[in-house]
Amino acid sequence: MYTQLKLEIANLDTEFAGLHNNFANMRTENVNLGTELVNLTMSYGYFRNELENITTENNKHHRDLQNISVGLSTIQKAAMNLTSAYQQQAKQFSGLEYQYTKLNEKFENQSTDNSNANSGTSQGNKGNLTNNNITNVTKRVGFSVSMPEKATIGRDGPLKFTHAIYNDNEAFNFTSAMFVCKVPGLYFFSSTIIRETGGYPESFCYLMIKGFAKAYLGAYSFKGSDGNPSGTASVLYHMQEGDTAYVGMCGVIRQIAKYSNFNGFLIQAD
């Protein structure tokens, strides 16, 4: 009986030792699981931060794309406005050129008639005939210039143009940025100022005759800095030799577009 109990106690000790080992193994495994959980938690936090950073960056790129899209739309609109303004000015210039051609043909016909009528005059009238011939030769006067620099000659001085669309007998002086009358007579002058997009809502100049403002050129937009507004003015004026005509007393010159222009031609010589 005692031997049997002792044997059972030994078995229980063995079983207890096994359970104790199993408990120790489970505790070690539990510690390992805890460590792995901590690592997984840290990894989760890292990836979550990365995801938030990527989301923030994607949102920024999305806003940048939206801004680029708006900028491209504005540029396209400005290009369309400039094209429209240029076509309008080209049409206006074509009309002026047509009028100039017709008037010149009329004056040439009148000059021919006058020459035929005066062909039998006496030697004492040859001086007058010579003067008439000089007038006939030099009476064709006209110019059309564009592409102004963003500067004037002196304060409130002439606006400097750099490109000659037409400049008969160097009628327009690019050095002084003026037309200086050499053939007295009746002249027609016109100018168009176009404002570039952005900045101030208005650019302006005056059409100056003999140093005095005769017409106002205001390129103003009611939409503020958007669009490409233009202002056009024309003057009919009797000019004497040495009289000047130019575009001057300009404001916000840096926004005057390159298709702005200044035109003038002789309608009838004295």
Secondary structure by P-SEA (a helix, b strand, c coil): caaaaaaaaaaaaaaaaaaaaaaaaaaaaaaaaaaaaaaaaaaaaaaaaaaaaaaaaaaaaaaaaaaaaaaaaaaaaaaaaaaaaaaaaaaaaaaaaaaaaaaaaaaaaaaaaaaaaaccccccaaaaaaaaaaaaaccccccccccccccccccccbbbbccccccccccccccccbbbbccccbbbbbbbbbbcccccccccccccccccccbbbbbccccccccbbbbbbbbbbbbcccbbbbbccccccccccccccccccccccc
